[in-house]
Amino acid sequence: MNSVEPEMTPERTDAIRGLLLHTLRNEPARRIQRRRRRILVSVTGFFLVAGVATTGATVLLQEKSVENTAIVHCYSSMSADPDGTYPGSSATIADSNGRGQARDALTLCTAMWEQGVLANDFEPTKPANKPGVVPELQVCVMRDGSAAVVPGETANVCQIVGLAPLVG
């Protein structure tokens, strides 16, 4: 019997090439290798992003000392208002020359809490408000170097509100 080989047309050659490439691409070892590569890239990317975020937070929120003693910010809550600001008040004590001085931020804000100034129901036009309850307070440092006293029972209150903890 005389065997006749099929003619190799360009279409047939392209079909064979396509079948071969499809087989190679879908070979189980290739799929496993691609999956491993994707996992490796994803894990590496995650750790890179986490490292950059941690470094940034450490640089931004490292302990600082108070450099601006002209004013103290007394927060009345750890929760930001809808506009991103924190509720509370600011205070200063004038020295003999009329300049603001706030040497002891914690004492100043504690006095404001005791007087009820930072309570939710404080009414500034009332002749007498009821005394307030002083929560546990932490002294933090704002970006401008002024002190901010924040209520909170955890040691990392400053980091929670995005401020640097006070050195010391």
Rosetta blueprint (number, residue, H / E / L):
1 M L
2 N L
3 S L
4 V L
5 E L
6 P L
7 E L
8 M L
9 T L
10 P H
11 E H
12 R H
13 T H
14 D H
15 A H
16 I H
17 R H
18 G H
19 L H
20 L H
21 L H
22 H H
23 T H
24 L H
25 R H
26 N L
27 E L
28 P H
29 A H
30 R H
31 R H
32 I H
33 Q H
34 R H
35 R H
36 R H
37 R H
38 R H
39 I H
40 L H
41 V H
42 S H
43 V H
44 T H
45 G H
46 F H
47 F H
48 L H
49 V H
50 A H
51 G H
52 V H
53 A H
54 T H
55 T H
56 G H
57 A H
58 T H
59 V H
60 L H
61 L L
62 Q L
63 E L
64 K E
65 S L
66 V L
67 E L
68 N E
69 T E
70 A E
71 I E
72 V E
73 H E
74 C E
75 Y E
76 S L
77 S L
78 M L
79 S L
80 A L
81 D L
82 P L
83 D L
84 G L
85 T L
86 Y L
87 P L
88 G E
89 S E
90 S E
91 A E
92 T L
93 I E
94 A E
95 D L
96 S L
97 N L
98 G L
99 R L
100 G E
101 Q E
102 A L
103 R L
104 D L
105 A H
106 L H
107 T H
108 L H
109 C H
110 T H
111 A H
112 M H
113 W H
114 E H
115 Q L
116 G L
117 V L
118 L L
119 A L
120 N L
121 D L
122 F L
123 E L
124 P L
125 T L
126 K L
127 P L
128 A L
129 N L
130 K L
131 P L
132 G L
133 V L
134 V L
135 P L
136 E L
137 L E
138 Q E
139 V E
140 C E
141 V E
142 M L
143 R L
144 D L
145 G L
146 S E
147 A E
148 A E
149 V E
150 V E
151 P E
152 G L
153 E L
154 T L
155 A L
156 N L
157 V H
158 C H
159 Q H
160 I H
161 V L
162 G L
163 L L
164 A E
165 P E
166 L E
167 V L
168 G L
